[in-house]
Amino acid sequence: MKKTNNTNQTVRKTKKFAGYIIISALLVLMIVASAVVAAAADTVFSNEKAKMDFTDSNATGTVKINVVAKTDKKVKVQIEKGDKKYTYDLNGEAKVESFPLQWENGEYTVKVMIQASDPTKYSVALTQKFKLELKDDKAPYMNANQLVNYNKDSKIVKKAEELVKNCKTEMEKVEAIYKFVIDSLVYDTTKASTVQSGYLPSVDAIVDSGKGICFDYAAVLAAMLRSQKIPAKLVMGYVNVEKGKDPVYHAWNEFYLTDKGWFKINEMKFDGKQFERVDPTFDSSNKSSKAVVKFIGDGSNYAKSWEF
């Protein structure tokens, strides 16, 4: 009888201990879940009009934004840091778009603005400050955004992979992709004269058509290089094409090499450890002539206004 009592006590103690383990496990799960919710609460902001997602911003150098419900009104995104401010169009279809945070670490102010009843004015739908702490300072130029828009399934990504398959260095990769772009595209003069404000390149469609404007050339080159982990900027500004005439609005690229030493692409020399300028539109249209190579190499011909 005494032995039975001891057994019962042991069973009760075992059940009690098991209960403690279950309760402890549940507490741990609750703490983890709370941490995840808190993290999301610190990086995702929304209201009934718009949503901003900074969850991956420190890794990608971009912020994801969308309106919550479809709207026929025009929508703008404004991103500001210090004395820099860029304004973008945002689609009214409630589709998520990525926008670059390209001005290094620090506090950014991001706004979504929706057209008011007076079509010349906009009201702020959502505004949020975010302190960016990039894991890689070149991340904004290594990931897709609204202007350099691609994904792992894009045809230009698969083409870039094919082009660099046997390349041993970054420079060989850049050269293979650059030559493909300037040899595959011709300048579309009709499109240049009719393109509307707010136009965004579709990189796959551009390569399929075999033609494009400067914005298209620059977007395709940037997308293909970024897909191969080579930092590349899409740059917009003004170029002095002819002396005595007003500069023309233009788009070109800059890319970054970690390899050391001097390199050449179509007789253009590059030194590693800095962003280097290339102009696929001019190079393609002029068949890499010496005069054009010299023009592209002269920084005084280019005035940068924006970079993405």
Secondary structure as GFF3:
##gff-version 3
##sequence-region A 1 308
A	DSSP	alpha_helix	2	43	.	.	.	ID=ss1
A	DSSP	beta_strand	44	46	.	.	.	ID=ss2
A	DSSP	beta_strand	50	53	.	.	.	ID=ss3
A	DSSP	alpha_helix	57	60	.	.	.	ID=ss4
A	DSSP	beta_strand	62	67	.	.	.	ID=ss5
A	DSSP	beta_strand	75	81	.	.	.	ID=ss6
A	DSSP	beta_strand	84	90	.	.	.	ID=ss7
A	DSSP	beta_strand	97	100	.	.	.	ID=ss8
A	DSSP	beta_strand	106	115	.	.	.	ID=ss9
A	DSSP	beta_strand	122	132	.	.	.	ID=ss10
A	DSSP	three_ten_helix	139	141	.	.	.	ID=ss11
A	DSSP	alpha_helix	155	164	.	.	.	ID=ss12
A	DSSP	alpha_helix	170	184	.	.	.	ID=ss13
A	DSSP	beta_strand	186	187	.	.	.	ID=ss14
A	DSSP	alpha_helix	189	194	.	.	.	ID=ss15
A	DSSP	alpha_helix	203	209	.	.	.	ID=ss16
A	DSSP	beta_strand	211	212	.	.	.	ID=ss17
A	DSSP	alpha_helix	214	227	.	.	.	ID=ss18
A	DSSP	beta_strand	232	239	.	.	.	ID=ss19
A	DSSP	beta_strand	248	256	.	.	.	ID=ss20
A	DSSP	beta_strand	262	265	.	.	.	ID=ss21
A	DSSP	beta_strand	268	271	.	.	.	ID=ss22
A	DSSP	beta_strand	275	278	.	.	.	ID=ss23
A	DSSP	alpha_helix	280	285	.	.	.	ID=ss24
A	DSSP	alpha_helix	290	297	.	.	.	ID=ss25
A	DSSP	three_ten_helix	299	301	.	.	.	ID=ss26
A	DSSP	beta_strand	302	307	.	.	.	ID=ss27
###
